[in-house]
Amino acid sequence: MSLGALTVIEKADSSVSQNQVAFTLVGDGAYPAGGTPGFEAFVQEKLGKTLTLVAAHGMSLGAVAILAWYDFVNDKLCLRNLTDGADATPGSFAAETFQIVATYK
């Protein structure tokens, strides 16, 4: 999926070494096998700052439970269907809105 609209819900900056931001992310119709690459750059652009993404996780807010998490080794946002435990297959998540919390430094 190319990464769609991101709406920041809460953003906390402090003098600690790690910060968190909560946001909603609307899916689209282009989720590729193995996850969407370039998630760190996407978050940097939306927050308007250079950062190192440490972790991100969340869930869809729709009828089907879909887990979202950040694969930091490959810099991808990945999805898993919690109903059957399988990685999400390529295709459309246009009807899904994800609530995500990202940790960065």
C-alpha positions in Angstrom: 0.0 0.0 0.0 1.3 3.4 -0.7 1.0 5.3 2.5 -2.1 7.5 2.6 -3.3 10.2 4.9 -1.8 10.5 8.4 -3.6 12.4 11.1 -1.6 13.0 14.3 -3.7 12.4 17.4 -1.1 13.2 20.1 2.5 14.2 19.7 4.9 14.4 22.7 8.4 15.8 22.6 10.6 15.9 25.6 14.2 15.7 26.8 14.0 11.9 27.1 15.8 9.7 24.6 12.6 8.3 23.0 9.3 9.9 22.1 5.9 8.6 20.9 3.3 9.8 18.5 -0.1 8.4 18.0 -1.9 8.8 14.7 -4.5 7.3 12.4 -3.4 6.1 9.0 -5.9 5.4 6.2 -5.0 2.4 4.0 -5.3 2.3 0.2 -5.5 -0.2 -2.6 -1.8 -1.0 -3.1 -0.6 -3.1 -0.1 2.4 -5.2 -1.5 3.5 -8.6 -0.4 5.8 -8.4 2.6 4.8 -4.8 3.7 5.0 -1.2 2.5 8.5 0.1 2.3 9.7 3.6 3.3 7.7 3.9 6.5 10.4 5.8 8.4 10.7 8.5 5.7 6.9 8.8 5.5 6.7 9.4 9.3 9.6 11.9 9.1 7.8 13.8 6.3 4.5 13.9 8.1 6.0 15.0 11.4 8.4 17.5 9.8 11.5 16.3 11.5 14.4 13.9 11.1 14.1 11.0 13.4 15.0 7.3 13.9 11.9 5.2 14.1 12.3 2.5 16.8 9.0 0.8 16.7 5.4 1.2 15.5 2.4 -1.0 16.1 -1.4 -0.6 15.9 -4.7 -2.1 14.8 -7.3 -1.5 12.2 -10.5 0.2 13.5 -12.7 -1.8 11.1 -14.7 -5.0 11.4 -11.7 -7.2 10.6 -8.9 -7.2 13.2 -5.7 -6.3 11.4 -2.4 -5.8 13.3 0.1 -3.3 11.9 3.7 -3.2 13.0 7.0 -1.7 11.8 9.7 -4.0 10.5 12.7 -1.8 11.3 15.3 -4.1 9.7 13.6 -3.7 6.3 11.9 -0.3 6.9 8.4 -1.6 6.1 4.9 -1.3 7.6 3.5 -4.8 7.8 0.0 -6.1 8.3 -1.3 -9.4 9.7 -4.9 -10.6 9.8 -5.6 -11.5 13.4 -8.5 -13.7 12.5 -6.4 -16.4 10.9 -2.9 -15.2 12.0 -1.6 -14.9 8.4 0.4 -12.1 7.0 -1.9 -9.8 4.9 -2.0 -10.7 1.2 -1.4 -8.0 -1.4 -4.4 -5.9 -2.2 -6.7 -3.3 -0.9 -6.9 -1.9 2.5 -8.7 1.2 1.3 -11.6 0.7 3.7 -9.3 0.3 6.7 -8.2 3.0 9.1 -5.4 2.1 11.4 -4.6 3.5 14.9 -0.9 3.5 15.2 1.6 4.4 18.0 5.2 5.0 16.8 8.3 5.3 19.1 11.2 7.3 17.8 14.4 9.0 18.9 
